[in-house]
Amino acid sequence: MSKIKVVIYQDKDSYEGIVHQEVAINDKEVFCVGNLNECPEDAIIGRDLFDAHDYIKAVKLGLELATKGITELECEIIEEGADQEDLEYFAAMSEMSDR
């Protein structure tokens, strides 16, 4: 069984909560997402929303990792603007999503 480290970088605003996230594998960004509050008109499929093509890319990445023998992910969350309570919450949520 082989493991790979995944890092989630996220920016948090005290008013809106998490406003931006990036996922990096081996220091390479593989996915990012952010709030659309500045351009809500961009919230359409194929522009800023996660769409079917993004899903296929995610599945292909999973298959690529599986063919390399990667069967487990170690997830680290790096957050700006977080306090200790927030970090504990995100760590617990990450553990729940691993099940």
Steps between C-alpha positions, in 0.01 A plus 500: 500500500641835398404844629520846347479835677228741397498858627189717511576871517204710601431862573246585764310820556349561844171608339460252214699200624712319243525713186767317295654151492782342301597133493865415433661161443880493496499881517296522178155658502242251373178679596384836631167651591385835632186689590320670215389804697697737277362360174181302571412522130793261441327229702410296194598150391815507291625826641556511877291211632639148539367327189503157335840565342646583843351179634662297221834669572464402867417139410796485259731633772369232737561230239849635433584488871355148530709371210807639680402296805376793708219366716491751783506880538654691789319833517642818653302822523684831498273790575543874518285692745408194707492459872567172686129410527460532122807282435365228732164511319661469155724216619194314632311559173800373302511182708126445446537539122775236501258234624 
